[in-house]
Amino acid sequence: MISAAYYFRAHLYTIVPRQIDEDLAWMRAHGADAVVVGILEQDLDAARENMDVICAIAARRGLEVWITPSRWGNLVAGCPKVPSIFCATRHEAWARRADGTPAMNFLGPIASVHHPATLEFMVGTLDRCLRQWPVRGVVWDEPKALRGADHSPAALAALAGRDPADPAVVLDAQCGFFGRINRMLRDRHPGVRIGLFGFAHDAPLAERICAIDGLDAVGCDGRPWRRSDGGSSDNGDGGAPTKFLLDEGRTWLAAARAAGRAGLWLVENHALPATDLDLMDRRLPEVLACAPEWLLWYYYPRSLPDPDAHMAVLGRHLSTIPR
C-alpha cells in the first residue's frame, strides 16, 4: 500500500521551513511514502519558492512529491477553492449551455474539453510542473464536469451530430480528455505515476472512469465509515454525508482492479465534529483492511474543533500500515 498525505500548506503563501520539516517528519514517521501538494495555476509563477522548500525538505525526509492540479480550467477539485485564471482569460474556451451562455458552477465558467486551448493549457501546465520541480506523481481530484453538457462551437464540431446533452456522450468526452492528457504526459515524463478519483457516490460511473487511458490508480473519496453509521457531511452544511468508503468505495476498488488499475481511496477526514472523530477511530481499521493500493489522507485538514486530537487518532491508525 502506498500512503500519501494531502498537504495544502503552500497556499498560506508565507511558510516557515522548520514547520514544513516538522510536518513532513510527522508524515514520514507515520508511514507516508509521498506528500501531495495542491498546485494552483498561478503557483508556477507566484510564490513558487514555497514549492521549492517543500520539495527540498521532502527529499531530505525520504518522501516523493506528488501534485494535484487544483481548480485548473474549473474542471477538477483541489484546494483552495478559487476561480480558474485560464477560464478568466480565455473566454473562447468556455463550455456553453444550449442558449450560448457559459456553463458555470460556483467558481465561474468551466473550460470546454473540446477546445484545443484547454488541452494545450492542461498538458503545458503539467509539463511545466514536472520540469520545474521533482514531481513523481499526479493525482486528478474529482473531475467536475462528468455530467456537464457542452454546446460550445468546439463541442458541436467535435461531436459531429451526437447529442451534447446525452450523459454517455458527456462522460465519454470527459474521460477521453483526461486520457489524452495522461498519454501526452507519459510521452514527456515516462516514469510519472498518475491517479484519479471521483466521488464515492458516483459508483455507477466507476467502470467507465476506471477505463480512462494512462492511469496507474483510480478510485474515490468518501467518509471513512459506512452509511449506516450516520455522521456528518464534509462540506460544512451540517447535513448527512453522501459518500462512504465502506459502501460505494468497495465498488470502486473492484472496478479499478477489474480494469487492471491499482485501487485508490482518499479518506475524507476533514470537517469532523468530535462524535465523527470517534466514528473514524472505530472504522479506520476496517478501511485499512480493505487495502486500497493507494491510500490518501489529509494532513491537518480544515474545519476541525480539535486538530491535534484528530491527528493523534489518524496517526495511530496510519502507523499500523505495513511498510
TAHU-V324991 format. One record per residue. N is the residue number from 0. OMEGA is omega as a letter, one per 20 degrees, with the letter a starting at -180 (999 if undefined). Layout:
BEGIN
{{N & OMEGA} {N & OMEGA}}
END
This chain:
BEGIN
{{0 & r} {1 & r} {2 & a} {3 & a} {4 & r} {5 & a} {6 & a} {7 & a} {8 & a} {9 & a} {10 & r} {11 & a} {12 & r} {13 & a} {14 & a} {15 & a} {16 & a} {17 & r} {18 & r} {19 & r} {20 & r} {21 & a} {22 & a} {23 & r} {24 & r} {25 & r} {26 & a} {27 & r} {28 & r} {29 & r} {30 & a} {31 & r} {32 & a} {33 & r} {34 & a} {35 & a} {36 & r} {37 & a} {38 & r} {39 & r} {40 & a} {41 & a} {42 & r} {43 & a} {44 & a} {45 & r} {46 & r} {47 & r} {48 & r} {49 & r} {50 & r} {51 & a} {52 & a} {53 & a} {54 & a} {55 & a} {56 & r} {57 & r} {58 & r} {59 & a} {60 & r} {61 & r} {62 & r} {63 & r} {64 & r} {65 & r} {66 & r} {67 & r} {68 & a} {69 & r} {70 & r} {71 & a} {72 & a} {73 & a} {74 & a} {75 & r} {76 & a} {77 & a} {78 & i} {79 & a} {80 & a} {81 & r} {82 & r} {83 & r} {84 & r} {85 & a} {86 & r} {87 & a} {88 & a} {89 & a} {90 & a} {91 & a} {92 & a} {93 & r} {94 & a} {95 & r} {96 & a} {97 & a} {98 & r} {99 & r} {100 & a} {101 & r} {102 & a} {103 & q} {104 & a} {105 & r} {106 & r} {107 & a} {108 & r} {109 & r} {110 & r} {111 & r} {112 & r} {113 & a} {114 & a} {115 & r} {116 & a} {117 & r} {118 & r} {119 & r} {120 & a} {121 & a} {122 & a} {123 & a} {124 & r} {125 & r} {126 & r} {127 & r} {128 & a} {129 & r} {130 & a} {131 & a} {132 & a} {133 & a} {134 & a} {135 & a} {136 & r} {137 & r} {138 & r} {139 & a} {140 & r} {141 & r} {142 & a} {143 & a} {144 & a} {145 & r} {146 & a} {147 & r} {148 & a} {149 & a} {150 & a} {151 & r} {152 & r} {153 & r} {154 & a} {155 & r} {156 & a} {157 & a} {158 & r} {159 & r} {160 & r} {161 & a} {162 & a} {163 & r} {164 & r} {165 & a} {166 & r} {167 & r} {168 & r} {169 & a} {170 & r} {171 & r} {172 & a} {173 & a} {174 & r} {175 & r} {176 & r} {177 & r} {178 & r} {179 & r} {180 & a} {181 & a} {182 & a} {183 & r} {184 & r} {185 & r} {186 & a} {187 & a} {188 & a} {189 & a} {190 & a} {191 & r} {192 & r} {193 & r} {194 & r} {195 & r} {196 & r} {197 & r} {198 & r} {199 & a} {200 & r} {201 & a} {202 & r} {203 & r} {204 & a} {205 & a} {206 & a} {207 & a} {208 & r} {209 & r} {210 & r} {211 & a} {212 & r} {213 & a} {214 & r} {215 & a} {216 & r} {217 & a} {218 & a} {219 & r} {220 & r} {221 & r} {222 & a} {223 & r} {224 & a} {225 & r} {226 & a} {227 & r} {228 & a} {229 & a} {230 & a} {231 & r} {232 & r} {233 & a} {234 & r} {235 & a} {236 & r} {237 & a} {238 & a} {239 & r} {240 & r} {241 & a} {242 & a} {243 & a} {244 & a} {245 & r} {246 & a} {247 & a} {248 & r} {249 & r} {250 & r} {251 & r} {252 & a} {253 & a} {254 & r} {255 & a} {256 & r} {257 & r} {258 & r} {259 & r} {260 & r} {261 & r} {262 & a} {263 & r} {264 & r} {265 & r} {266 & r} {267 & a} {268 & r} {269 & r} {270 & a} {271 & r} {272 & a} {273 & a} {274 & r} {275 & r} {276 & r} {277 & r} {278 & r} {279 & r} {280 & a} {281 & a} {282 & a} {283 & r} {284 & r} {285 & r} {286 & a} {287 & r} {288 & r} {289 & r} {290 & r} {291 & a} {292 & r} {293 & r} {294 & r} {295 & a} {296 & a} {297 & r} {298 & a} {299 & a} {300 & a} {301 & r} {302 & r} {303 & r} {304 & a} {305 & a} {306 & a} {307 & r} {308 & r} {309 & a} {310 & r} {311 & r} {312 & a} {313 & a} {314 & a} {315 & r} {316 & r} {317 & a} {318 & r} {319 & a} {320 & r} {321 & a} {322 & 999}}
END
